[in-house]
Amino acid sequence: RALKTTVVTAIVSAPLQTLQSRCPNALPLLQVATSLQEKYHGLLTSYAACRALFSHCNTMSAEDTDKLETCISTFLQKCREVVVSQQLGHVTPKLHLLENHVVPFIKRLGVGLGLLAEQGSESIHAKFNALDRNYHSIPNSLQRLRAIAEQHLVCTLPHHEAVRPSLRKRKSAKQ
């Protein structure tokens, strides 16, 4: 929620608004604040775009990962311009992971990183609760759980539907 455009705008515009209200004649400070507002707005919105592309539990196509790779590259370019070039910091291990390891990992896994974080497990929990409401009419709890798990598998990895084994007919009691 903190990375929604309205929230980012409110956060990065707060220093400039404070300066404008308290020091309206401090033109050099207002220019610096305006510049910082623009830089950090671009930085945070580019990270928000990246996060939206990798922080989920859905399958990702080659096109999705290419888009993510471009987005990460844009974010890190802005990060280097804003943070590193101003000697405010350096490329942290998390930024290194984002730049060098996230896309290959997602390509190998085929899904977003949501399963590997707490919000991913919360998301799955919410999906299971929704599926439980959908399958609530199945009286046998074991059959209901199986139906929920199968539906979750099909939603998460749709290609598994195609490889589901066919059911064999039972032999009749007379044979």
N, C-alpha and C positions, 0 to 999 in steps of 0.2 A: 504494500500500500504506500510505503514511503517513496516509491519510485514512480508514482503516477505523476503525469505532467503538471497537474495543478499543485501538487505538494512540492515538487522540485522547484517550480516557479516561485512559490511562496517562500521556500527556504532560501533560495539564492537571491531573492529580491529584498529580504529583510534588512541586511546591512545597509544597502543603498537607501531604503526608506527611512531607516533610523538616522542616517547622516543627513538626509534631506530635511527631516523634521527638526533636528537639533543643531545642525551647522549648515544652513542653506547657502551661506556665502563661501564655504570652503571648496572652491572650484577644483583645485588639484585632487583633494580627497574624493570628491564626487566622481571625477574622471577615473580614478583608480578603482573605486567601488563599482562603477559601471562596467569597466573592463573585466573585473573579477566576476561580476554577475554573469556576463556573457560567456566567459570561459567555463565557469563551473556549471552553468545551465547546459552547455553543450556536452560537457564531460558526463554529468549525471544522466542526461537523457540518452546518450549513446550507451552507457552501461545498462540503463533500464531496457533498452532495445535488445542488448545481448542477453540479459537475464531472462527476458520473456521467451527467447529462442531456446535456451538450454534448461531452464528450471521447470520442467514438467515431466510427466511419466509417459508421454506418448511416443509412438515410433517416429523416427526422423528419416526422411528420404535423403538422397545425395544432394538434391536441390536445397533442402533445409540446412544441411551441414555446410554447403557452400555459402549460403546466406549468413549463417552464423560465423563462419570464418571471416567473411568480409566485415561483419559487424564488430567482431573482436579486434580486427586490425584497425578499424576506425577508432574504436574506444581507446586502444593502447596508444595510437598516434596522438589523440587528444590528451591522454594521461601524461605522455612524455612532454607535450607542449606546455601543459598547465602545471604539472607537479615537478617532474624531473628537471626540465630546463630552467625552472625558477629556483632550483636547488632547495625545494621544499620537502623533498623525499627522494626515494629511489624505487626501482622496480622491485616490488616485494615478491616473496615466494608464491603468494597467491596469484599475483599478476603473471608471474612466470608460468604457473600451471595453466592459467587461462589462455595465455598466448601460445604455449607449446604443446600442451597435452590434452586439453578439453576436446578439441575437434577430432583428433585421432581416436580418443577413447570413445566418443559418441559414434564415430563411424564404425568402430569395432563392435560396440554394444548394440547400436541400432535404435536406441531410445535416449530421451533426455536424461539429465542428471537428477531429476526429481526423486527418483527412488533411493538416491544416496544421501538424502538430507532429511531433516526432521519434517519440513513442510511437505516433502514427498510422501512420507508415511501418513501424515495427516490427510493429504489429498486422497490417498488410497483408502484410508479409513472412511472418508466421506463418500467415496464411490461405492464401497462395500455396503454402507448404510443405505444408500439410494437403491442398490440392487436388492438388498434385503427387503425394502419396502415393496419393490416390484414383484418379488417372489414370495411374499408373505402368505399367499394363498396355498402354497404347497404345505400340507399338514406334517409330512414326515421331515423332521429337522435335518436328517442326513441327506435326503434327496434335495432339500432346499439349499443346503450348503454346497452340494455338488453343482447344482444349477447356477448358483451365484459364482462359484469359482470358475466354471466353464465360461460363463458370460464375461467375467472379468478378463480371462485369458484371451478371448476373442476380441474384446475391446482394446486390450493392451498390445497384443501381437496378432493382428488380423490374419497374417499369413498362416497361422496355426490352424485356422478353420479348414484350409485346403488339405492339410495333412492329417486331419482327424481320422482315425481308423474306422472302417465301416463295421456296423454291428453284425454279428453272426446270428443266424436264426437258431433258436434252441431246438434240440431234438424233442420230438413229442414223446410222451410217456409210453405210448404203444410200441414204439420202435425198440 
